[in-house]
Amino acid sequence: RKALNRELSKLFNEMWDADVHRLQPGKDYTIDVQGKAGPAQQGDSAVQDNAARQLFHNVNEERLKSIKTFATFISLLDNYETSTGVAEVVTPEEIVENNCFLDAILATEVMRLAHDYLLKKNLAKPSLADFKHQLYDIWFQLYARKEGDRPDSCGFEHVFVGETRHGKEILGLHNWVQFYLQEKRNQIDYKGYVARKNKTRPDKDDQVLSIQFSWKGSVKPIGSTFIGVSPEFEFALYTVIFLLSEERVTRETVKINEYELQMVVWRHGQHIGTAYPVLLRTTSE
C-alpha cells in the first residue's frame, strides 16, 4: 500500500474538524451493524442475509432538513435515471437545484479549506463563481459510461445516488444519506458488514463502513461509505484528490481522525467516474 500522504491527512483533518454539519453517532443517528456479510459476487441476485434489521436504526431527519447543505443535497437524489444506457434528461429545475446545492456547500468552511488548498496548488480559480463552474463540470456534467451510449451518467449520480447496469450490477452508491433514504423506502436491503482482516466487527460509532446490500434486484458485494459526514465533506475530499492527479485511478492513503483510509478516485475524462473511501484500519483497534 502507498505511504501515508501527510499533507492530505493534515488538510482532511482540518476539514473533519470544520465539518460542523456532520451528524454524531448515538446522538443524531444510530446504526445497527448486525451480522457479517457472506460471500457474494457482483451480479448475484440473491445472497445470504445476515442482517434481519435495517442498518439505520434511526436518523434525526429534522436535523437533516434544517441544514441547508443536506436539504439541497437530498433534493438532488431523485433527479436521475439509475439505469446506465438510458439518457439523462436534465430539466431547468434540476439545474437550479444543482446550483442551489453548490451555493450551499461553497458557503461552508469545509469547502473554503478545499478551495484555499487548491488555490495554493494552482488547481482552482480564485473567484468562487469560477470554482463553482469547475465543480459543476467535474460532478454534474453528463457523460456516457460506455462508449457509443447517450450521456447517461455523471460523477454525482454515480457516487451519491448509485446506478445499475443491465439490472444486474450496482455501480457507485457510496453515500449514507441516499442509503438511509432508500432503506426507509424499503428499496435497499442491508445484508451485513464486510469485515477487514483481523478486525472483529465495526462499532456503532464507526464513521466509515464496508457493507453488503441489495438494491433494485442486484447485490453489491462490498460498498464502502462514510457515515454521518456532511455532503460538503465528501465533495471536498473527492474534488481535491481528483484535481491533484491526472491518473485514471488515484489512491491516496490518509489518516482522518482515527481512520486510516485509502481514498480512491477514478476519473472519466475531465469528470469524476467514481470515488469512495476504503477503511484500512482504525487507531482505536
C-alpha positions in Angstrom: 0.0 0.0 0.0 1.1 3.6 -0.6 2.8 5.5 2.2 0.6 7.9 4.2 0.1 11.2 2.5 0.8 13.6 5.4 -0.1 16.8 3.5 -3.5 15.5 2.6 -4.0 14.0 6.0 -3.4 17.4 7.6 -5.9 19.1 5.2 -8.6 16.4 5.6 -8.3 16.5 9.4 -8.8 20.3 9.2 -11.9 19.6 7.1 -13.1 16.9 9.5 -12.8 19.4 12.5 -14.5 22.1 10.4 -17.4 19.8 9.5 -20.0 21.3 11.8 -22.8 19.7 9.9 -21.6 16.2 10.5 -24.1 14.1 12.4 -22.9 12.5 15.6 -23.3 8.7 16.1 -25.5 7.8 19.0 -26.9 11.3 19.1 -28.2 12.2 15.7 -28.4 8.7 14.3 -28.0 5.1 15.4 -26.7 2.2 13.2 -27.2 -1.5 13.8 -24.4 -3.4 12.1 -25.7 -6.9 13.0 -24.1 -9.9 11.2 -21.1 -10.3 9.0 -21.9 -10.4 5.3 -21.5 -13.7 3.5 -19.6 -14.3 0.2 -21.0 -12.6 -2.9 -20.1 -11.8 -6.4 -21.0 -8.7 -8.5 -24.2 -9.7 -10.4 -25.6 -12.0 -7.8 -29.4 -11.6 -7.4 -29.6 -13.3 -4.1 -27.2 -13.8 -1.2 -27.5 -14.9 2.4 -28.9 -12.1 4.5 -27.1 -11.7 7.8 -28.9 -8.7 8.9 -32.6 -9.0 9.7 -33.0 -5.3 10.5 -32.1 -2.2 8.7 -28.6 -0.7 9.0 -30.0 2.7 10.2 -32.0 2.2 13.3 -32.9 5.9 13.4 -31.7 9.2 11.9 -32.7 12.7 13.1 -34.4 13.9 9.9 -35.3 17.2 11.4 -31.6 17.9 11.7 -31.1 16.9 8.0 -33.9 19.1 6.8 -32.7 22.1 8.9 -29.1 22.0 7.5 -29.0 23.7 4.1 -26.3 21.5 2.6 -28.2 18.3 3.5 -31.6 19.7 2.4 -30.3 20.8 -1.0 -28.4 17.6 -1.4 -31.5 15.5 -0.7 -33.4 17.4 -3.4 -30.9 16.1 -6.0 -31.3 12.4 -5.2 -34.5 12.0 -7.3 -33.1 13.7 -10.4 -31.6 10.6 -12.0 -32.5 7.7 -14.1 -30.5 5.0 -12.4 -30.2 2.7 -15.4 -27.0 3.1 -17.4 -27.5 3.3 -21.1 -30.7 5.4 -20.6 -30.1 9.0 -21.5 -30.4 11.5 -18.7 -32.7 14.4 -19.2 -31.7 17.4 -17.1 -34.6 19.8 -16.6 -34.2 23.6 -15.9 -35.5 22.9 -12.3 -32.7 20.3 -11.8 -30.1 22.8 -13.0 -31.4 25.3 -10.4 -31.3 22.5 -7.7 -27.7 21.7 -8.7 -26.7 25.3 -8.4 -28.5 25.7 -5.0 -26.6 22.7 -3.7 -23.2 24.1 -4.9 -24.0 27.5 -3.4 -24.8 25.9 -0.1 -21.7 23.9 0.1 -19.5 26.7 -1.1 -20.7 28.8 1.9 -19.1 26.2 4.3 -15.7 26.3 6.0 -15.0 22.7 4.7 -15.3 23.9 1.0 -13.3 27.0 1.8 -10.4 24.9 3.1 -10.6 22.8 -0.1 -10.6 25.9 -2.3 -7.7 27.6 -0.4 -5.6 24.4 -0.7 -6.4 24.1 -4.5 -5.6 27.7 -5.0 -2.1 27.3 -3.4 -1.6 24.4 -5.9 -2.8 26.5 -8.8 -5.6 24.0 -9.4 -8.6 26.2 -8.9 -9.5 29.8 -9.9 -9.6 32.4 -7.1 -13.2 33.5 -7.8 -15.9 31.4 -6.1 -18.0 31.7 -9.3 -15.2 30.2 -11.3 -14.6 27.5 -8.7 -18.4 26.7 -8.8 -18.2 26.2 -12.6 -15.3 23.9 -12.1 -17.2 21.8 -9.6 -20.3 21.8 -11.8 -18.2 20.4 -14.6 -16.4 17.8 -12.5 -19.6 16.5 -10.8 -22.7 17.3 -12.8 -21.6 17.4 -16.5 -23.2 14.3 -18.2 -21.1 11.8 -20.0 -21.6 8.3 -21.4 -20.5 5.5 -19.1 -20.0 3.3 -22.1 -18.7 4.5 -25.4 -21.4 4.9 -28.0 -24.1 5.4 -25.4 -26.0 8.6 -24.9 -24.9 10.7 -22.0 -26.3 8.6 -19.1 -24.2 9.4 -16.1 -22.3 11.9 -14.1 -20.0 11.8 -11.1 -22.7 13.0 -8.7 -25.1 10.3 -9.9 -22.6 7.5 -9.6 -21.1 8.4 -6.3 -24.0 9.7 -4.4 -27.1 8.3 -6.0 -26.0 5.0 -7.4 -26.6 3.4 -10.8 -27.5 0.0 -12.2 -26.1 -1.8 -15.2 -28.4 -4.2 -17.2 -30.3 -4.6 -13.9 -27.5 -7.0 -12.8 -24.9 -4.8 -11.3 -24.9 -1.9 -8.8 -22.5 0.9 -9.6 -21.5 3.5 -7.0 -23.9 4.4 -4.3 -21.3 5.4 -1.7 -23.4 7.9 0.3 -25.0 7.2 3.7 -27.9 9.7 3.2 -29.0 8.0 0.0 -28.6 4.6 1.6 -30.7 5.6 4.6 -33.5 7.1 2.4 -33.6 4.1 0.1 -33.7 1.8 3.1 -36.5 3.8 4.6 -38.5 3.2 1.4 -37.6 -0.5 1.5 -35.6 -0.1 -1.7 -32.4 -1.3 -0.1 -31.8 -4.4 1.9 -28.7 -4.3 4.1 -27.1 -7.8 4.2 -24.4 -7.3 6.8 -21.0 -5.7 7.3 -17.8 -6.7 5.4 -15.0 -7.2 8.0 -11.4 -6.4 7.4 -8.7 -8.8 8.2 -8.1 -9.1 12.0 -10.9 -6.7 12.9 -13.8 -8.3 14.6 -16.8 -6.1 13.8 -17.4 -2.4 13.3 -18.6 -0.4 16.3 -21.8 1.5 16.1 -19.9 4.8 16.2 -17.5 3.9 13.3 -17.9 6.6 10.7 -16.5 4.6 7.8 -18.1 1.2 7.0 -17.8 -1.5 4.4 -21.2 -3.1 3.8 -23.1 -5.5 1.5 -26.6 -4.8 0.3 -29.1 -5.4 -2.5 -30.8 -2.6 -4.4 -33.1 -2.8 -7.5 -32.7 -6.5 -7.8 -28.9 -6.7 -7.6 -26.4 -7.3 -4.9 -23.4 -5.0 -4.1 -20.9 -7.5 -2.6 -19.0 -4.7 -1.0 -19.5 -1.0 -0.9 -17.8 1.4 1.4 -19.1 4.7 2.7 -18.6 7.4 5.3 -21.4 7.6 7.8 -22.8 10.8 9.3 -20.5 13.2 7.4 -21.9 16.2 5.5 -22.2 16.2 1.7 -19.7 19.1 1.6 -17.1 17.0 3.4 -17.3 14.2 0.8 -17.4 16.7 -2.1 -14.3 18.5 -0.8 -12.3 15.3 -0.2 -13.0 13.8 -3.6 -12.6 17.0 -5.5 -9.2 17.7 -4.0 -7.9 14.2 -4.9 -9.4 14.4 -8.4 -7.7 17.7 -9.2 -4.3 16.7 -7.7 -3.8 13.9 -10.2 -4.2 13.2 -13.9 -4.1 9.5 -13.4 -7.1 7.3 -14.4 -7.2 5.9 -10.9 -5.8 7.7 -7.9 -5.3 6.0 -4.5 -4.2 8.1 -1.6 -3.6 6.7 1.9 -4.7 9.3 4.5 -5.4 9.3 8.2 -8.6 11.2 9.1 -9.5 11.3 12.8 -9.0 7.7 13.9 -9.4 6.2 10.5 -6.6 5.1 8.2 -8.2 5.2 4.7 -7.4 4.7 1.1 -9.2 7.3 -0.8 -10.0 6.0 -4.3 -10.9 8.3 -7.2 -11.5 7.2 -10.8 -11.6 9.8 -13.5 -13.7 9.8 -16.6 -12.0 12.3 -18.8 -12.5 15.7 -17.1 -15.1 14.3 -14.8 -15.3 12.1 -11.7 -16.1 8.4 -12.6 -16.3 7.2 -9.0 -14.9 8.0 -5.6 -15.0 6.2 -2.2 -13.1 5.5 1.0 -11.6 2.1 1.8 -11.1 1.6 5.5 -7.6 0.2 6.2 -7.7 0.4 10.0 -8.8 2.5 12.9 -6.4 3.5 15.6 -8.9 2.6 18.3 -8.3 -1.1 17.4 
